């Protein structure tokens, strides 16, 4: 009881609210991570996946970003166009999505799994991680 009185005392209210928000964010992140239906994969894991002929490699970056280089054998569909082109992608194949840093590809990986794609992967760290791993790029 004394703990509650301490936490909810006027001079502690800001600290208490901050603590509650941090706990909520932590729990939220854990829950979201458990519910996601795609897998984050690093550059080396992506290379292993790419050895499979049953893979679609999807670049969701903008055209201007693509001019800086891309991964050979990919399909380029900018993020804003993916939703309208879902029917052009084969749901039976594995899908590896990448962007510049990994955040947009994670968003699209979630979109794909919500639209009944089963084997979806997001390149962790995106094209930047690919280049940092000194893997081949096309210009």
N, C-alpha and C positions, 0 to 999 in steps of 0.2 A: 504494500500500500504506500509506503514511504517513497518508493521508486516512482510510482505514478504521480504523487504529489510533487516530487522533484521535477519530473519531466514536463509536467503541465503548469509549473509555476511561470508567472509572467516573464521573468527574466530568462527562462529556458525555452520559451515557446519556439523561437527561431531555430534553435539547435534541434529541438524535437521534430519539428516539421521537416527540416533538412534530413535528419536521420530516417524518418519514415519514407521520404521520397527516394533516398538512396537504396533503401531496402526494397522498395517497390520496383525500382529500375533493375536491380539485380535479379529479383525473382522473375520479372518480365523477360529479361534477356535469357534466362535459363529456360523458361517455358517456350519462348519463340524458337530457341535453338532446338529443343526437343520436338517441336511440331513441324519444323521445316522438312520438306520431302525431297530436297536435293542435297547433293554433297559438295562441299567446298574441297577443291583439289589443288595441290601446289603444282608448280611447273613440271617437276619430274614425274609426278603422277599423271599429268596431262600427256606427257610424251608416251607413257605406257598405254594410256587410253587410245592415243592416236594410232598406235600400231594395230588397232582393230578396224577392219574395213567397214564395220557397222556403226560408224560415228559421223555425226554432223558437227562440224566446228563452226560456231556462230559468233561473228564479230558484230557487236551492237553499238560500236562507236560511231561518231559522226564522220562524214566524208573527209573533213579537214584533218581529223586525227589519223585517219587511215593513210594519209599521204606520208606520215612519219614512219610507216611500215606496218606490216601485217603478217600473220602466220599463214604459211602456204597451205592451200587446200581448204581455206575457210569459205564461208558464205557470209556476205556482208548485208545485214539488214539493220539500219539505224534503229536505235531504241524506240523512237516515235513511230516507227512503221511495223514493229514486230507484231503487235496485237492484230493488225489487219492482215498479216501474212502467215498466221498460225497454220492455216490449212495447207500451205505449201511445204510444211515440214512433216517428215515421216515420224509418227508417234512410236513406231516400232524400233527406231534406231536410238542409240545413245546420243545425247546432245551435250556438248561442252560449250558453254557460253563464256565469252570474254569481252572486256571493255578496257579502259585505260588502267584503272586501279582496282577493280573488283566490285565496286558498289553497284554500278548499273547492271552488271552481269548477275549479281545476286538477286536484284529486283526482277530481272527477266527470268531467271531460273525459277523463282517463286511463281511467276505468271504461268510459265510452262507447266509446272506441276499442278497448278490449279486448273489447267486445261487438259488434264489427263495424260500428260507426257510422264513416263515412268522412270526412265534412266537419265536423269538430268544432273549435270555437274557445272559448277561455277569455278572459273580459274581464279584462285585466291591471289590477290595482288595484281591481277589483270596483266595487260601487255607489259607493264613496267616490270613485273616479277619475271615474265618470260625473258625480257631483254637482260635483266640483272643476272639471270641464270646462264646468260650467254648462249641462248638457244637461237637457231637460225630464224631470220626474218626476211621478208620480201619487201622491196621498196618499189 
